[in-house]
């Protein structure tokens, strides 16, 4: 292979630079002197080039040079690739994390995670074998409207985190202007780096391990703009005071600061912010106590109503409930409020874990990042997210706190229309209900609306800047009138008091809201994979029953419109396309044959788990275990993706067979 003259000279120059860098000439001189001493006889026989090369090979010098030259070539290839955008990147070489391309007119915080230690829960964890599926840790970050996720690493006592994240400190979209910020200006940016650690087990189930707010501004007082921090992560919920492990973090400012701040300035700033926040929270607490005393004076029975002013987050910190909500815009990811309700409903439902018996409910309202990263949460998490999205669409939305049947505490969303229409939104299912209150003073013969919703009582409603306690004679939902401006029915809290502790941009302990992320799931590929796995599972199940399995691909394909129609109905409440589906099935099933179909819906992608659930239905089992003449089986899977890699999985099993009486 011949090289152009300019490339050849460039290559020679590179080799020459590398030889000088490794001091190869000096090492060759040493080997030459040593070889002459050892191998030349007194009669001064000639030392050939081959002898010298052999001596260099024996001492490993040629191998060293070739390795280094290969490294340079790799680097040359990498640098000639198109530049990557300034986003999250993961390094191949753990020891030295490479730098991404950065805009020199912007100020960045480069955060490196350089391993973890003391994750004692995984002390006995065996070393995973190559290719073996094991539990993994994933670190999720949010900083000033930017989201990042580390590559998964196997769970271990010392997890091998080696990731770099380039965080833009000031952004035009946040109103920071285009000027380069200095250390003093950055000191006023009080947004922390929110870090959430998620564990994913071998079945794909996620668990929230830790949630931590990193104070990054210590780097502004660090020499050379670089500092190393050992971050101790604490558990969540009932384990919020227990250490789960330590992360080694390195912080660096780009471009380098011309002038660093003194540690006294940064510590004074932090102290002032803490004092200001503590004073605001103290004043709000005093006001909330006074409001509660006034509320109880209206009726003594109010003390049993579910009026929730504060709620504990995953770290066990009490926050005003209004701080869990903020108008949230989904950008191009969701188009309508009903689609937003569908998205929230396909996020998994899981009550906060309780240690011990007693049947009590463990309270844990998650911050939005923790909820999204885990992709599952309690009814309050779903209601808070749905309310935030509906507010983003310009609706007047509130979270309702009350009870369902049997007095079970529950949270849902209500929207108040400009025409007075009151609509309940169930965040766990996406269902909507129009509320028409029953008037208890009407005569017995009067026609009363029959409520379809599952809610029994309501104690309070709130959003990001309003809070109302229900002070109507009865807290029954069916009797409740949602005239929130009538203070004889709803006792309001001061908007100024709520704003002082819940308003975004103020110095407070309220975490900023992260943006939603687009799905990373390929719907077509995932649908095919699940369908193939289900075919194998059905064939094996029938084989155990001594039944043969013949698949009808055309019949499977004909099931697609039905699955699309089911999802459309869930997302829009509009049913369409059923006539065409029925007509196609009638044509596909000959006279004298019977067709049976069974659709089912899941929010996870585990085929084996879905199949086990399907078998528990007698209708589905009848199809899968169908016996008869000319039995043909069909299965169709359709995955519908939503933001945050949430998905709705529709599966339909079907069979056709000749009826023999």
Secondary structure, 3 states (H helix, E strand, C coil): CCCCHHHHHHHHHHHHHHHHHCCHHHHHHHHHHHHHHHHCCCCCCCCCHHHHHHHHHHCCHHHHHHHHHHHHHHHHHHHHCCCCCCCCEECCCCCCCCCCCCCCCCCEEEEEEEEEECCHHHCCCCCCCCCCCCCEEEEEEEECCEEEECCCEECCCCCCCEEEEEEECCCHHHCCCCCCCCHHHHHCCCCCEEEEEEEECCCCCEEEEEEEEECHHHHHHCHHHEEEEEEEEECCHHHCCCEEEEEEEEEEEECCCCCCCCHHHHHHHHHHHHHHHHHHHHHHHHHHHHHHHHHHHHCHHHHHCCCCCEEECCCCCEEEHHHHCCCCCCCCCCCCHHHHHHHHHHCEECCCCCCCCCCCCCCCCCCHHHHHHHCEECHHHHHHHHHHHHHHCCCCEEEEEEECHHHCEEEEEEEECCCCCEEEECCCCCCEEEECCCCCCCCCCCCCCCCCCCCCEEEEEECCCCEEEECCCCCEHHHCCCCCCCCCCEEECCHHHHHHHHCCCCCCCCCCCCCCCCCCCCHHHHHHHHHHHHHHHHHHHHHHCCCCCCECHHHHHHCHHHHHHHHHHHHHCCCCCHHHHHHHHHHHCCCCEEEEEEEEEECCCCHHHHHHHHHCCHHHHHHHCCCCEEEEEEEEEEEEECHHHCEEEEEEEEEEEECCC
